[in-house]
Amino acid sequence: MTQMKERAIEMIQRIPDDDMLYVINILQNLEQMTTKKETDREQAMAAFQDLLKYRGRLPKDFDEDKELAEAREERYGNIG
């Protein structure tokens, strides 16, 4: 057991039984946060793998300035 866990157990042992409900509530919230982090990480990796499927080379005649101008025109039109 790590020193941090031992310290946490010692602190919990000093807490009166009447206040243990608060400790349990905090621990449950921490557990949910940890589970959510793992789920978020898995979703992020799945999204990244999905993006990798679309990587490839652009055509030799690809003009990024033209593409950007067209995208801006499409999105914003003649604002201003």
PDB file with SEQRES, HELIX, SHEET and CRYST1 records, atoms N, CA, C and O in Angstrom:
SEQRES   1 A   80  MET THR GLN MET LYS GLU ARG ALA ILE GLU MET ILE GLN          
SEQRES   2 A   80  ARG ILE PRO ASP ASP ASP MET LEU TYR VAL ILE ASN ILE          
SEQRES   3 A   80  LEU GLN ASN LEU GLU GLN MET THR THR LYS LYS GLU THR          
SEQRES   4 A   80  ASP ARG GLU GLN ALA MET ALA ALA PHE GLN ASP LEU LEU          
SEQRES   5 A   80  LYS TYR ARG GLY ARG LEU PRO LYS ASP PHE ASP GLU ASP          
SEQRES   6 A   80  LYS GLU LEU ALA GLU ALA ARG GLU GLU ARG TYR GLY ASN          
SEQRES   7 A   80  ILE GLY                                                      
HELIX    1 AA1 GLN A    3  ARG A   14  1                                  12    
HELIX    2 AA2 ASP A   17  ASP A   19  5                                   3    
HELIX    3 AA3 MET A   20  LEU A   52  1                                  33    
HELIX    4 AA4 GLU A   64  TYR A   76  1                                  13    
CRYST1    1.000    1.000    1.000  90.00  90.00  90.00 P 1           1          
ATOM      1  N   MET A   1       0.851  -1.171   0.000  1.00  0.00           N  
ATOM      2  CA  MET A   1       0.000   0.000   0.000  1.00  0.00           C  
ATOM      3  C   MET A   1       0.905   1.245   0.000  1.00  0.00           C  
ATOM      4  O   MET A   1       1.924   1.293   0.688  1.00  0.00           O  
ATOM      5  N   THR A   2       0.504   2.235  -0.783  1.00  0.00           N  
ATOM      6  CA  THR A   2       1.314   3.443  -0.867  1.00  0.00           C  
ATOM      7  C   THR A   2       1.143   4.293   0.392  1.00  0.00           C  
ATOM      8  O   THR A   2       0.184   4.134   1.147  1.00  0.00           O  
ATOM      9  N   GLN A   3       2.073   5.173   0.590  1.00  0.00           N  
ATOM     10  CA  GLN A   3       2.002   6.073   1.751  1.00  0.00           C  
ATOM     11  C   GLN A   3       0.755   6.945   1.690  1.00  0.00           C  
ATOM     12  O   GLN A   3       0.153   7.244   2.721  1.00  0.00           O  
ATOM     13  N   MET A   4       0.367   7.352   0.492  1.00  0.00           N  
ATOM     14  CA  MET A   4      -0.826   8.197   0.349  1.00  0.00           C  
ATOM     15  C   MET A   4      -2.076   7.447   0.811  1.00  0.00           C  
ATOM     16  O   MET A   4      -2.928   8.010   1.499  1.00  0.00           O  
ATOM     17  N   LYS A   5      -2.176   6.186   0.431  1.00  0.00           N  
ATOM     18  CA  LYS A   5      -3.344   5.406   0.834  1.00  0.00           C  
ATOM     19  C   LYS A   5      -3.333   5.172   2.340  1.00  0.00           C  
ATOM     20  O   LYS A   5      -4.374   5.240   2.993  1.00  0.00           O  
ATOM     21  N   GLU A   6      -2.159   4.898   2.885  1.00  0.00           N  
ATOM     22  CA  GLU A   6      -2.058   4.704   4.332  1.00  0.00           C  
ATOM     23  C   GLU A   6      -2.464   5.975   5.062  1.00  0.00           C  
ATOM     24  O   GLU A   6      -3.172   5.920   6.068  1.00  0.00           O  
ATOM     25  N   ARG A   7      -2.027   7.096   4.567  1.00  0.00           N  
ATOM     26  CA  ARG A   7      -2.393   8.381   5.182  1.00  0.00           C  
ATOM     27  C   ARG A   7      -3.903   8.616   5.109  1.00  0.00           C  
ATOM     28  O   ARG A   7      -4.512   9.089   6.069  1.00  0.00           O  
ATOM     29  N   ALA A   8      -4.500   8.283   3.965  1.00  0.00           N  
ATOM     30  CA  ALA A   8      -5.944   8.441   3.798  1.00  0.00           C  
ATOM     31  C   ALA A   8      -6.703   7.547   4.778  1.00  0.00           C  
ATOM     32  O   ALA A   8      -7.686   7.975   5.382  1.00  0.00           O  
ATOM     33  N   ILE A   9      -6.246   6.311   4.932  1.00  0.00           N  
ATOM     34  CA  ILE A   9      -6.900   5.383   5.869  1.00  0.00           C  
ATOM     35  C   ILE A   9      -6.792   5.899   7.297  1.00  0.00           C  
ATOM     36  O   ILE A   9      -7.757   5.829   8.058  1.00  0.00           O  
ATOM     37  N   GLU A  10      -5.630   6.412   7.660  1.00  0.00           N  
ATOM     38  CA  GLU A  10      -5.465   6.969   9.008  1.00  0.00           C  
ATOM     39  C   GLU A  10      -6.413   8.131   9.242  1.00  0.00           C  
ATOM     40  O   GLU A  10      -7.007   8.251  10.313  1.00  0.00           O  
ATOM     41  N   MET A  11      -6.554   8.984   8.240  1.00  0.00           N  
ATOM     42  CA  MET A  11      -7.467  10.126   8.375  1.00  0.00           C  
ATOM     43  C   MET A  11      -8.912   9.656   8.512  1.00  0.00           C  
ATOM     44  O   MET A  11      -9.670  10.185   9.325  1.00  0.00           O  
ATOM     45  N   ILE A  12      -9.284   8.663   7.714  1.00  0.00           N  
ATOM     46  CA  ILE A  12     -10.652   8.140   7.764  1.00  0.00           C  
ATOM     47  C   ILE A  12     -10.927   7.505   9.123  1.00  0.00           C  
ATOM     48  O   ILE A  12     -12.023   7.650   9.665  1.00  0.00           O  
ATOM     49  N   GLN A  13      -9.952   6.811   9.667  1.00  0.00           N  
ATOM     50  CA  GLN A  13     -10.144   6.168  10.967  1.00  0.00           C  
ATOM     51  C   GLN A  13     -10.370   7.189  12.075  1.00  0.00           C  
ATOM     52  O   GLN A  13     -11.011   6.871  13.077  1.00  0.00           O  
ATOM     53  N   ARG A  14      -9.864   8.395  11.920  1.00  0.00           N  
ATOM     54  CA  ARG A  14     -10.058   9.432  12.944  1.00  0.00           C  
ATOM     55  C   ARG A  14     -11.411  10.131  12.834  1.00  0.00           C  
ATOM     56  O   ARG A  14     -11.821  10.833  13.758  1.00  0.00           O  
ATOM     57  N   ILE A  15     -12.096   9.949  11.730  1.00  0.00           N  
ATOM     58  CA  ILE A  15     -13.389  10.621  11.536  1.00  0.00           C  
ATOM     59  C   ILE A  15     -14.467   9.882  12.311  1.00  0.00           C  
ATOM     60  O   ILE A  15     -14.544   8.654  12.260  1.00  0.00           O  
ATOM     61  N   PRO A  16     -15.303  10.627  13.031  1.00  0.00           N  
ATOM     62  CA  PRO A  16     -16.400   9.989  13.788  1.00  0.00           C  
ATOM     63  C   PRO A  16     -17.383   9.275  12.849  1.00  0.00           C  
ATOM     64  O   PRO A  16     -17.571   9.683  11.703  1.00  0.00           O  
ATOM     65  N   ASP A  17     -17.994   8.219  13.347  1.00  0.00           N  
ATOM     66  CA  ASP A  17     -18.932   7.439  12.539  1.00  0.00           C  
ATOM     67  C   ASP A  17     -20.074   8.288  12.001  1.00  0.00           C  
ATOM     68  O   ASP A  17     -20.570   8.041  10.901  1.00  0.00           O  
ATOM     69  N   ASP A  18     -20.492   9.282  12.767  1.00  0.00           N  
ATOM     70  CA  ASP A  18     -21.596  10.147  12.339  1.00  0.00           C  
ATOM     71  C   ASP A  18     -21.255  10.914  11.051  1.00  0.00           C  
ATOM     72  O   ASP A  18     -22.153  11.276  10.291  1.00  0.00           O  
ATOM     73  N   ASP A  19     -19.993  11.156  10.813  1.00  0.00           N  
ATOM     74  CA  ASP A  19     -19.576  11.930   9.644  1.00  0.00           C  
ATOM     75  C   ASP A  19     -19.137  11.049   8.472  1.00  0.00           C  
ATOM     76  O   ASP A  19     -18.736  11.572   7.432  1.00  0.00           O  
ATOM     77  N   MET A  20     -19.205   9.752   8.618  1.00  0.00           N  
ATOM     78  CA  MET A  20     -18.745   8.850   7.566  1.00  0.00           C  
ATOM     79  C   MET A  20     -19.587   8.950   6.292  1.00  0.00           C  
ATOM     80  O   MET A  20     -19.099   8.655   5.201  1.00  0.00           O  
ATOM     81  N   LEU A  21     -20.835   9.361   6.425  1.00  0.00           N  
ATOM     82  CA  LEU A  21     -21.695   9.533   5.255  1.00  0.00           C  
ATOM     83  C   LEU A  21     -21.061  10.528   4.280  1.00  0.00           C  
ATOM     84  O   LEU A  21     -21.112  10.333   3.066  1.00  0.00           O  
ATOM     85  N   TYR A  22     -20.466  11.591   4.819  1.00  0.00           N  
ATOM     86  CA  TYR A  22     -19.816  12.595   3.973  1.00  0.00           C  
ATOM     87  C   TYR A  22     -18.597  11.997   3.260  1.00  0.00           C  
ATOM     88  O   TYR A  22     -18.367  12.263   2.080  1.00  0.00           O  
ATOM     89  N   VAL A  23     -17.838  11.207   3.973  1.00  0.00           N  
ATOM     90  CA  VAL A  23     -16.653  10.575   3.394  1.00  0.00           C  
ATOM     91  C   VAL A  23     -17.066   9.621   2.271  1.00  0.00           C  
ATOM     92  O   VAL A  23     -16.442   9.599   1.210  1.00  0.00           O  
ATOM     93  N   ILE A  24     -18.101   8.846   2.504  1.00  0.00           N  
ATOM     94  CA  ILE A  24     -18.588   7.910   1.494  1.00  0.00           C  
ATOM     95  C   ILE A  24     -19.055   8.668   0.256  1.00  0.00           C  
ATOM     96  O   ILE A  24     -18.778   8.263  -0.873  1.00  0.00           O  
ATOM     97  N   ASN A  25     -19.763   9.766   0.479  1.00  0.00           N  
ATOM     98  CA  ASN A  25     -20.249  10.585  -0.628  1.00  0.00           C  
ATOM     99  C   ASN A  25     -19.077  11.124  -1.457  1.00  0.00           C  
ATOM    100  O   ASN A  25     -19.111  11.081  -2.687  1.00  0.00           O  
ATOM    101  N   ILE A  26     -18.053  11.625  -0.787  1.00  0.00           N  
ATOM    102  CA  ILE A  26     -16.873  12.144  -1.481  1.00  0.00           C  
ATOM    103  C   ILE A  26     -16.179  11.038  -2.264  1.00  0.00           C  
ATOM    104  O   ILE A  26     -15.791  11.240  -3.414  1.00  0.00           O  
ATOM    105  N   LEU A  27     -16.023   9.881  -1.653  1.00  0.00           N  
ATOM    106  CA  LEU A  27     -15.365   8.760  -2.327  1.00  0.00           C  
ATOM    107  C   LEU A  27     -16.158   8.283  -3.546  1.00  0.00           C  
ATOM    108  O   LEU A  27     -15.575   7.932  -4.572  1.00  0.00           O  
ATOM    109  N   GLN A  28     -17.473   8.271  -3.431  1.00  0.00           N  
ATOM    110  CA  GLN A  28     -18.301   7.875  -4.568  1.00  0.00           C  
ATOM    111  C   GLN A  28     -18.142   8.865  -5.717  1.00  0.00           C  
ATOM    112  O   GLN A  28     -18.056   8.468  -6.879  1.00  0.00           O  
ATOM    113  N   ASN A  29     -18.103  10.157  -5.388  1.00  0.00           N  
ATOM    114  CA  ASN A  29     -17.924  11.165  -6.428  1.00  0.00           C  
ATOM    115  C   ASN A  29     -16.556  11.023  -7.104  1.00  0.00           C  
ATOM    116  O   ASN A  29     -16.443  11.162  -8.322  1.00  0.00           O  
ATOM    117  N   LEU A  30     -15.530  10.748  -6.316  1.00  0.00           N  
ATOM    118  CA  LEU A  30     -14.194  10.545  -6.878  1.00  0.00           C  
ATOM    119  C   LEU A  30     -14.167   9.329  -7.791  1.00  0.00           C  
ATOM    120  O   LEU A  30     -13.546   9.352  -8.854  1.00  0.00           O  
ATOM    121  N   GLU A  31     -14.834   8.283  -7.374  1.00  0.00           N  
ATOM    122  CA  GLU A  31     -14.884   7.062  -8.172  1.00  0.00           C  
ATOM    123  C   GLU A  31     -15.570   7.316  -9.514  1.00  0.00           C  
ATOM    124  O   GLU A  31     -15.121   6.821 -10.548  1.00  0.00           O  
ATOM    125  N   GLN A  32     -16.659   8.088  -9.493  1.00  0.00           N  
ATOM    126  CA  GLN A  32     -17.366   8.419 -10.727  1.00  0.00           C  
ATOM    127  C   GLN A  32     -16.491   9.263 -11.648  1.00  0.00           C  
ATOM    128  O   GLN A  32     -16.498   9.070 -12.863  1.00  0.00           O  
ATOM    129  N   MET A  33     -15.746  10.191 -11.076  1.00  0.00           N  
ATOM    130  CA  MET A  33     -14.860  11.034 -11.880  1.00  0.00           C  
ATOM    131  C   MET A  33     -13.788  10.195 -12.554  1.00  0.00           C  
ATOM    132  O   MET A  33     -13.450  10.431 -13.714  1.00  0.00           O  
ATOM    133  N   THR A  34     -13.254   9.223 -11.839  1.00  0.00           N  
ATOM    134  CA  THR A  34     -12.223   8.347 -12.391  1.00  0.00           C  
ATOM    135  C   THR A  34     -12.792   7.516 -13.523  1.00  0.00           C  
ATOM    136  O   THR A  34     -12.146   7.360 -14.559  1.00  0.00           O  
ATOM    137  N   THR A  35     -13.980   6.986 -13.347  1.00  0.00           N  
ATOM    138  CA  THR A  35     -14.627   6.181 -14.378  1.00  0.00           C  
ATOM    139  C   THR A  35     -14.900   7.035 -15.604  1.00  0.00           C  
ATOM    140  O   THR A  35     -14.698   6.594 -16.735  1.00  0.00           O  
ATOM    141  N   LYS A  36     -15.362   8.261 -15.374  1.00  0.00           N  
ATOM    142  CA  LYS A  36     -15.648   9.169 -16.486  1.00  0.00           C  
ATOM    143  C   LYS A  36     -14.375   9.490 -17.258  1.00  0.00           C  
ATOM    144  O   LYS A  36     -14.404   9.563 -18.487  1.00  0.00           O  
ATOM    145  N   LYS A  37     -13.270   9.682 -16.566  1.00  0.00           N  
ATOM    146  CA  LYS A  37     -11.995   9.965 -17.229  1.00  0.00           C  
ATOM    147  C   LYS A  37     -11.603   8.825 -18.161  1.00  0.00           C  
ATOM    148  O   LYS A  37     -11.166   9.054 -19.289  1.00  0.00           O  
ATOM    149  N   GLU A  38     -11.764   7.600 -17.679  1.00  0.00           N  
ATOM    150  CA  GLU A  38     -11.407   6.436 -18.488  1.00  0.00           C  
ATOM    151  C   GLU A  38     -12.300   6.350 -19.719  1.00  0.00           C  
ATOM    152  O   GLU A  38     -11.825   6.046 -20.813  1.00  0.00           O  
ATOM    153  N   THR A  39     -13.588   6.615 -19.541  1.00  0.00           N  
ATOM    154  CA  THR A  39     -14.532   6.585 -20.657  1.00  0.00           C  
ATOM    155  C   THR A  39     -14.192   7.676 -21.659  1.00  0.00           C  
ATOM    156  O   THR A  39     -14.201   7.435 -22.866  1.00  0.00           O  
ATOM    157  N   ASP A  40     -13.887   8.891 -21.164  1.00  0.00           N  
ATOM    158  CA  ASP A  40     -13.514   9.995 -22.045  1.00  0.00           C  
ATOM    159  C   ASP A  40     -12.258   9.652 -22.837  1.00  0.00           C  
ATOM    160  O   ASP A  40     -12.176   9.941 -24.031  1.00  0.00           O  
ATOM    161  N   ARG A  41     -11.296   9.046 -22.186  1.00  0.00           N  
ATOM    162  CA  ARG A  41     -10.048   8.674 -22.856  1.00  0.00           C  
ATOM    163  C   ARG A  41     -10.322   7.641 -23.949  1.00  0.00           C  
ATOM    164  O   ARG A  41      -9.766   7.727 -25.044  1.00  0.00           O  
ATOM    165  N   GLU A  42     -11.175   6.674 -23.650  1.00  0.00           N  
ATOM    166  CA  GLU A  42     -11.507   5.653 -24.646  1.00  0.00           C  
ATOM    167  C   GLU A  42     -12.224   6.272 -25.841  1.00  0.00           C  
ATOM    168  O   GLU A  42     -11.949   5.914 -26.986  1.00  0.00           O  
ATOM    169  N   GLN A  43     -13.143   7.204 -25.576  1.00  0.00           N  
ATOM    170  CA  GLN A  43     -13.862   7.862 -26.660  1.00  0.00           C  
ATOM    171  C   GLN A  43     -12.920   8.713 -27.502  1.00  0.00           C  
ATOM    172  O   GLN A  43     -13.039   8.746 -28.727  1.00  0.00           O  
ATOM    173  N   ALA A  44     -11.986   9.399 -26.853  1.00  0.00           N  
ATOM    174  CA  ALA A  44     -11.029  10.226 -27.571  1.00  0.00           C  
ATOM    175  C   ALA A  44     -10.153   9.368 -28.474  1.00  0.00           C  
ATOM    176  O   ALA A  44      -9.893   9.733 -29.620  1.00  0.00           O  
ATOM    177  N   MET A  45      -9.698   8.235 -27.964  1.00  0.00           N  
ATOM    178  CA  MET A  45      -8.856   7.346 -28.780  1.00  0.00           C  
ATOM    179  C   MET A  45      -9.650   6.775 -29.958  1.00  0.00           C  
ATOM    180  O   MET A  45      -9.114   6.641 -31.058  1.00  0.00           O  
ATOM    181  N   ALA A  46     -10.907   6.443 -29.737  1.00  0.00           N  
ATOM    182  CA  ALA A  46     -11.748   5.927 -30.823  1.00  0.00           C  
ATOM    183  C   ALA A  46     -11.953   7.004 -31.888  1.00  0.00           C  
ATOM    184  O   ALA A  46     -11.918   6.709 -33.083  1.00  0.00           O  
ATOM    185  N   ALA A  47     -12.163   8.239 -31.464  1.00  0.00           N  
ATOM    186  CA  ALA A  47     -12.319   9.344 -32.413  1.00  0.00           C  
ATOM    187  C   ALA A  47     -11.033   9.564 -33.195  1.00  0.00           C  
ATOM    188  O   ALA A  47     -11.066   9.807 -34.401  1.00  0.00           O  
ATOM    189  N   PHE A  48      -9.902   9.479 -32.507  1.00  0.00           N  
ATOM    190  CA  PHE A  48      -8.612   9.647 -33.181  1.00  0.00           C  
ATOM    191  C   PHE A  48      -8.396   8.554 -34.224  1.00  0.00           C  
ATOM    192  O   PHE A  48      -7.961   8.836 -35.340  1.00  0.00           O  
ATOM    193  N   GLN A  49      -8.697   7.318 -33.864  1.00  0.00           N  
ATOM    194  CA  GLN A  49      -8.558   6.216 -34.809  1.00  0.00           C  
ATOM    195  C   GLN A  49      -9.482   6.417 -36.012  1.00  0.00           C  
ATOM    196  O   GLN A  49      -9.125   6.084 -37.142  1.00  0.00           O  
ATOM    197  N   ASP A  50     -10.667   6.964 -35.758  1.00  0.00           N  
ATOM    198  CA  ASP A  50     -11.607   7.245 -36.837  1.00  0.00           C  
ATOM    199  C   ASP A  50     -11.032   8.309 -37.775  1.00  0.00           C  
ATOM    200  O   ASP A  50     -11.151   8.195 -38.995  1.00  0.00           O  
ATOM    201  N   LEU A  51     -10.412   9.339 -37.204  1.00  0.00           N  
ATOM    202  CA  LEU A  51      -9.788  10.375 -38.021  1.00  0.00           C  
ATOM    203  C   LEU A  51      -8.644   9.828 -38.866  1.00  0.00           C  
ATOM    204  O   LEU A  51      -8.462  10.241 -40.012  1.00  0.00           O  
ATOM    205  N   LEU A  52      -7.884   8.911 -38.311  1.00  0.00           N  
ATOM    206  CA  LEU A  52      -6.759   8.344 -39.040  1.00  0.00           C  
ATOM    207  C   LEU A  52      -7.205   7.630 -40.319  1.00  0.00           C  
ATOM    208  O   LEU A  52      -6.433   7.515 -41.270  1.00  0.00           O  
ATOM    209  N   LYS A  53      -8.446   7.156 -40.338  1.00  0.00           N  
ATOM    210  CA  LYS A  53      -8.945   6.489 -41.540  1.00  0.00           C  
ATOM    211  C   LYS A  53      -9.016   7.451 -42.724  1.00  0.00           C  
ATOM    212  O   LYS A  53      -8.932   7.032 -43.879  1.00  0.00           O  
ATOM    213  N   TYR A  54      -9.171   8.746 -42.427  1.00  0.00           N  
ATOM    214  CA  TYR A  54      -9.373   9.730 -43.486  1.00  0.00           C  
ATOM    215  C   TYR A  54      -8.083  10.433 -43.912  1.00  0.00           C  
ATOM    216  O   TYR A  54      -8.113  11.280 -44.805  1.00  0.00           O  
ATOM    217  N   ARG A  55      -6.976  10.103 -43.301  1.00  0.00           N  
ATOM    218  CA  ARG A  55      -5.745  10.772 -43.682  1.00  0.00           C  
ATOM    219  C   ARG A  55      -5.295  10.292 -45.056  1.00  0.00           C  
ATOM    220  O   ARG A  55      -5.565   9.168 -45.479  1.00  0.00           O  
ATOM    221  N   GLY A  56      -4.629  11.158 -45.698  1.00  0.00           N  
ATOM    222  CA  GLY A  56      -4.146  10.823 -47.024  1.00  0.00           C  
ATOM    223  C   GLY A  56      -3.532  12.058 -47.649  1.00  0.00           C  
ATOM    224  O   GLY A  56      -3.381  13.096 -47.004  1.00  0.00           O  
ATOM    225  N   ARG A  57      -3.189  11.928 -48.893  1.00  0.00           N  
ATOM    226  CA  ARG A  57      -2.554  13.038 -49.592  1.00  0.00           C  
ATOM    227  C   ARG A  57      -3.588  13.848 -50.345  1.00  0.00           C  
ATOM    228  O   ARG A  57      -4.581  13.329 -50.855  1.00  0.00           O  
ATOM    229  N   LEU A  58      -3.316  15.134 -50.392  1.00  0.00           N  
ATOM    230  CA  LEU A  58      -4.178  16.019 -51.165  1.00  0.00           C  
ATOM    231  C   LEU A  58      -3.742  15.974 -52.627  1.00  0.00           C  
ATOM    232  O   LEU A  58      -2.604  15.617 -52.933  1.00  0.00           O  
ATOM    233  N   PRO A  59      -4.645  16.336 -53.516  1.00  0.00           N  
ATOM    234  CA  PRO A  59      -4.252  16.381 -54.930  1.00  0.00           C  
ATOM    235  C   PRO A  59      -3.119  17.390 -55.145  1.00  0.00           C  
ATOM    236  O   PRO A  59      -2.990  18.353 -54.389  1.00  0.00           O  
ATOM    237  N   LYS A  60      -2.312  17.168 -56.165  1.00  0.00           N  
ATOM    238  CA  LYS A  60      -1.180  18.060 -56.434  1.00  0.00           C  
ATOM    239  C   LYS A  60      -1.629  19.474 -56.749  1.00  0.00           C  
ATOM    240  O   LYS A  60      -0.909  20.433 -56.470  1.00  0.00           O  
ATOM    241  N   ASP A  61      -2.813  19.610 -57.327  1.00  0.00           N  
ATOM    242  CA  ASP A  61      -3.294  20.936 -57.693  1.00  0.00           C  
ATOM    243  C   ASP A  61      -4.128  21.597 -56.582  1.00  0.00           C  
ATOM    244  O   ASP A  61      -4.817  22.586 -56.834  1.00  0.00           O  
ATOM    245  N   PHE A  62      -4.069  21.066 -55.381  1.00  0.00           N  
ATOM    246  CA  PHE A  62      -4.837  21.625 -54.263  1.00  0.00           C  
ATOM    247  C   PHE A  62      -4.317  23.014 -53.924  1.00  0.00           C  
ATOM    248  O   PHE A  62      -3.118  23.216 -53.731  1.00  0.00           O  
ATOM    249  N   ASP A  63      -5.248  23.972 -53.854  1.00  0.00           N  
ATOM    250  CA  ASP A  63      -4.899  25.360 -53.545  1.00  0.00           C  
ATOM    251  C   ASP A  63      -5.563  25.721 -52.215  1.00  0.00           C  
ATOM    252  O   ASP A  63      -6.758  26.012 -52.167  1.00  0.00           O  
ATOM    253  N   GLU A  64      -4.776  25.698 -51.143  1.00  0.00           N  
ATOM    254  CA  GLU A  64      -5.356  25.932 -49.815  1.00  0.00           C  
ATOM    255  C   GLU A  64      -5.908  27.337 -49.660  1.00  0.00           C  
ATOM    256  O   GLU A  64      -6.891  27.530 -48.944  1.00  0.00           O  
ATOM    257  N   ASP A  65      -5.298  28.335 -50.317  1.00  0.00           N  
ATOM    258  CA  ASP A  65      -5.814  29.708 -50.225  1.00  0.00           C  
ATOM    259  C   ASP A  65      -7.188  29.817 -50.877  1.00  0.00           C  
ATOM    260  O   ASP A  65      -8.085  30.475 -50.349  1.00  0.00           O  
ATOM    261  N   LYS A  66      -7.343  29.170 -52.018  1.00  0.00           N  
ATOM    262  CA  LYS A  66      -8.633  29.173 -52.709  1.00  0.00           C  
ATOM    263  C   LYS A  66      -9.690  28.451 -51.862  1.00  0.00           C  
ATOM    264  O   LYS A  66     -10.816  28.927 -51.714  1.00  0.00           O  
ATOM    265  N   GLU A  67      -9.307  27.301 -51.312  1.00  0.00           N  
ATOM    266  CA  GLU A  67     -10.233  26.541 -50.467  1.00  0.00           C  
ATOM    267  C   GLU A  67     -10.671  27.356 -49.255  1.00  0.00           C  
ATOM    268  O   GLU A  67     -11.847  27.355 -48.892  1.00  0.00           O  
ATOM    269  N   LEU A  68      -9.727  28.048 -48.636  1.00  0.00           N  
ATOM    270  CA  LEU A  68     -10.041  28.864 -47.470  1.00  0.00           C  
ATOM    271  C   LEU A  68     -10.969  30.002 -47.851  1.00  0.00           C  
ATOM    272  O   LEU A  68     -11.932  30.279 -47.137  1.00  0.00           O  
ATOM    273  N   ALA A  69     -10.694  30.667 -48.969  1.00  0.00           N  
ATOM    274  CA  ALA A  69     -11.546  31.773 -49.428  1.00  0.00           C  
ATOM    275  C   ALA A  69     -12.960  31.280 -49.711  1.00  0.00           C  
ATOM    276  O   ALA A  69     -13.934  31.940 -49.348  1.00  0.00           O  
ATOM    277  N   GLU A  70     -13.075  30.131 -50.356  1.00  0.00           N  
ATOM    278  CA  GLU A  70     -14.400  29.573 -50.653  1.00  0.00           C  
ATOM    279  C   GLU A  70     -15.142  29.194 -49.375  1.00  0.00           C  
ATOM    280  O   GLU A  70     -16.347  29.421 -49.270  1.00  0.00           O  
ATOM    281  N   ALA A  71     -14.435  28.621 -48.407  1.00  0.00           N  
ATOM    282  CA  ALA A  71     -15.070  28.237 -47.138  1.00  0.00           C  
ATOM    283  C   ALA A  71     -15.544  29.473 -46.384  1.00  0.00           C  
ATOM    284  O   ALA A  71     -16.629  29.474 -45.803  1.00  0.00           O  
ATOM    285  N   ARG A  72     -14.731  30.523 -46.395  1.00  0.00           N  
ATOM    286  CA  ARG A  72     -15.141  31.771 -45.723  1.00  0.00           C  
ATOM    287  C   ARG A  72     -16.358  32.380 -46.407  1.00  0.00           C  
ATOM    288  O   ARG A  72     -17.285  32.843 -45.742  1.00  0.00           O  
ATOM    289  N   GLU A  73     -16.351  32.378 -47.729  1.00  0.00           N  
ATOM    290  CA  GLU A  73     -17.482  32.931 -48.467  1.00  0.00           C  
ATOM    291  C   GLU A  73     -18.751  32.142 -48.175  1.00  0.00           C  
ATOM    292  O   GLU A  73     -19.820  32.718 -47.973  1.00  0.00           O  
ATOM    293  N   GLU A  74     -18.622  30.839 -48.153  1.00  0.00           N  
ATOM    294  CA  GLU A  74     -19.777  29.977 -47.884  1.00  0.00           C  
ATOM    295  C   GLU A  74     -20.321  30.202 -46.476  1.00  0.00           C  
ATOM    296  O   GLU A  74     -21.532  30.234 -46.260  1.00  0.00           O  
ATOM    297  N   ARG A  75     -19.407  30.357 -45.529  1.00  0.00           N  
ATOM    298  CA  ARG A  75     -19.838  30.474 -44.132  1.00  0.00           C  
ATOM    299  C   ARG A  75     -20.322  31.889 -43.788  1.00  0.00           C  
ATOM    300  O   ARG A  75     -21.349  32.062 -43.132  1.00  0.00           O  
ATOM    301  N   TYR A  76     -19.584  32.870 -44.231  1.00  0.00           N  
ATOM    302  CA  TYR A  76     -19.867  34.240 -43.776  1.00  0.00           C  
ATOM    303  C   TYR A  76     -20.496  35.117 -44.849  1.00  0.00           C  
ATOM    304  O   TYR A  76     -21.060  36.162 -44.527  1.00  0.00           O  
ATOM    305  N   GLY A  77     -20.417  34.731 -46.082  1.00  0.00           N  
ATOM    306  CA  GLY A  77     -21.018  35.516 -47.145  1.00  0.00           C  
ATOM    307  C   GLY A  77     -20.392  36.888 -47.241  1.00  0.00           C  
ATOM    308  O   GLY A  77     -19.170  37.037 -47.222  1.00  0.00           O  
ATOM    309  N   ASN A  78     -21.238  37.875 -47.342  1.00  0.00           N  
ATOM    310  CA  ASN A  78     -20.761  39.259 -47.490  1.00  0.00           C  
ATOM    311  C   ASN A  78     -20.975  40.052 -46.210  1.00  0.00           C  
ATOM    312  O   ASN A  78     -21.512  41.159 -46.253  1.00  0.00           O  
ATOM    313  N   ILE A  79     -20.571  39.514 -45.092  1.00  0.00           N  
ATOM    314  CA  ILE A  79     -20.707  40.217 -43.821  1.00  0.00           C  
ATOM    315  C   ILE A  79     -19.677  41.336 -43.803  1.00  0.00           C  
ATOM    316  O   ILE A  79     -18.519  41.148 -44.175  1.00  0.00           O  
ATOM    317  N   GLY A  80     -20.127  42.501 -43.361  1.00  0.00           N  
ATOM    318  CA  GLY A  80     -19.165  43.598 -43.179  1.00  0.00           C  
ATOM    319  C   GLY A  80     -19.195  44.505 -44.264  1.00  0.00           C  
ATOM    320  O   GLY A  80     -18.449  45.485 -44.270  1.00  0.00           O  
TER     321      GLY A  80                                                      
END                                                                             
